[in-house]
Amino acid sequence: MPPQRRSGARAAAEPSGLLREKRSVSVKKSKVRLESQSLWPKTVLLLLLLTCMVLAGFLSWPYMGREDGVTQVLAHSHETVQERFFKVPCSEDYDNHKRFPGCTPRVCGRGVTDMIISREEAKKIQRVAEKGLSLGGSEGGASILDLHSGALSMGKHFVNIYRYFGDTIKDIFSEEDFQLYRDIRQRVQQEIAKTFGISSSSMYLTKPTFFSRMNSTEAKTTHDEYWHPHVDKVTYGSFDYTSLLYLSDYTTDFGGGQFVFMDEDANKTIEPRAGRVSFFTSGSENLHRVEKVRWGTRYAITISFTCNPDHGIEDPSLT
C-alpha cells in the first residue's frame, strides 16, 4: 500500500542519514585528535624555546644596554665598585707625539673605582660647580666651568670669571672649595698612576679640565653638541690620560647622558654614580661619546693629564 511504502522508504532513508552524520562526526573527532597530537610536541618545543630565551635574557641582562646601542655595562650605577680595569690594545696615536718614558701609555685600557672619592665629597664638589655655574650658564644643554682658565659658559659665549667678576669672585668661592678640588685631583692622579704602573710625578694636569652640567635643553651652538664621537688625543693632542668624576647618579638625577666607549665589537658604558671615577688612556683605542641627556641634570668633572711638561697647567687658586 502506498502509505506504507512511503513510510518504509522514509524509515530506510533516516538511518542512512544518521549514519552519514555519525561518520562525519567520527571523522571530525579523529581529525581533532590527530591535530591535537601533532600540535602537542610543537607546543612543548615552543614553550622550551621561550623558556630558554627568558633564561638567556635573565642571565645576560648586565650586558644589555637600554639606550643608544649600548650592549655591555662595565659598571652599573646601583653597585659599588672597588677597582675594575679593562685592557685594550693601544692605538698608534702616541707614535705621532713625543714619547716620555715612564709615562706615555704602553698598556692601554679603561678603569673605574668608587673607592677614592666618597659620595659626600662628590656632593660637596657639586655645590662648588653649582655656585660657579649660577653666575652664567649656556642657553643650550651643556655648560662648563673651568676653574683653571676661568672659562664659564654664558649664553652663547664664554667669559673669564676672574676678569668678569674681579675680586667679587671671592664672595662666590672659598679657599676650602679650591682645596677640595686640588685634593680630589691629586687622588685621581694617583689612582691613574697606580693602575697604569707609572709615576704620578711624571704626569701633569693639562687643559681643558672642567666641570660640566648637562640637561635636555636643545643645543643653541656647536659648544652645546657634546654627543659627537671623538678621540681625546686626536682632539687635544696633549691628552694621555683622561678621567671623569661623576657628581650625580644615573637614573636618579638624570636619564640618558651615559658615557659610551665605541668599540668595534660592541658599545660599552660605565654608568655614572656620584663619587665614581672613570679613567682611560686618551688614544683612539678609547673612541667615545656621551648620550644626549633626556631628563634631569648631569654633573661631572673632566680631569685630564699629559706626559709632556710643556702642556702642564697649575691647580686653580683664589690667591
Secondary structure, DSSP 8 states (H G I E B T S, - for coil): -HHHHHHHHHHHHHHHHHHHHHHHHHHHHHHHHHHHHHHHHHHHHHHHHHHHHHHHHHHTGGG--SSTTEEEEEE-TTS--S-EEEEE---SGGGGS---TTTS-SSEEEEEESSSS-HHHHHHHHHHHHHHHTT-EESSSEEEE-TTT-EEEEETEEEEHHHHSGGGGGGT--HHHHHHHHHHHHHHHHHHHHHHT--GGG-EEEEEEEEEEE-S----SGGG-TTS-B-HHHHHSS-SEEEEEE-S-BTTTEEE--EEEE-SS-EEEE---TT-EEEEE-SGGG-EEE--EEEE-EEEEEEEEES-GGGB-------
